[in-house]
Amino acid sequence: QVQLVESGGGLVQPGGSLRLSCAASGSIFSTYAMGWYRQAPGKQRELVASIFSAGTTRYADSVKGRFTISRDNAKNTVYLQMNSLKPEDTAVYYCNARVAGLVSWGQGTQVTVSS
């Protein structure tokens, strides 16, 4: 099982920015497919962005052009840069790792967008 620790959440005003980080355990991080999901109150968890071992990225339509996922394999870390934040981006954000058929989740970090 991969251990994942998220950080970087908080309260931000509409239009602001935040960067989430997710540190992963393991010596083969570069092979992990990594993703960021979010879950708002009363809603299902949804995929926000993903990045694969080759660097390919995918985004939910709702965040395209505003969010950027990236990874630093030397630091075993994946990032989610969130710009132009909207109140509807408010949710708990979870980091996800997939490798060798196994799926791991972090504990989540709260992002609140409010004036």
C-alpha positions, 0 to 999 in steps of 0.5 A, spaced: 500 500 500 502 506 498 502 512 503 499 518 501 499 525 505 496 531 502 497 538 504 496 545 502 488 546 503 485 552 506 480 558 505 481 562 499 477 568 496 474 567 489 479 568 484 485 566 488 490 560 488 492 554 492 497 549 490 496 542 493 501 537 494 501 530 495 507 526 498 507 518 496 511 513 499 515 508 495 521 507 491 517 506 484 513 513 484 515 514 477 511 508 475 505 510 479 499 513 476 497 519 480 490 523 481 486 528 484 479 527 486 474 532 490 468 531 494 463 536 496 458 535 501 452 531 499 456 529 492 459 524 489 467 524 489 469 526 482 476 526 478 479 533 478 485 531 474 490 525 473 497 524 471 500 518 468 508 515 468 509 518 462 507 525 464 500 525 460 495 529 463 487 529 464 482 534 467 475 534 468 472 539 464 470 544 470 477 545 471 480 545 464 484 552 463 484 553 471 488 547 474 494 544 473 497 537 475 504 536 475 509 531 478 516 531 481 519 524 481 525 526 485 521 528 491 515 523 490 510 528 490 504 530 485 502 537 485 495 541 483 496 548 482 489 551 482 488 558 479 481 562 478 478 558 484 470 559 484 466 557 490 463 551 486 471 548 487 469 548 495 470 540 497 475 535 500 481 534 495 484 527 495 490 524 492 490 517 489 495 513 487 494 507 482 500 502 481 500 494 480 492 494 480 492 497 487 489 503 489 491 508 495 488 514 497 490 520 502 486 523 508 484 529 504 485 536 505 479 541 505 479 547 500 474 552 501 473 558 496 469 563 499 469 571 500 
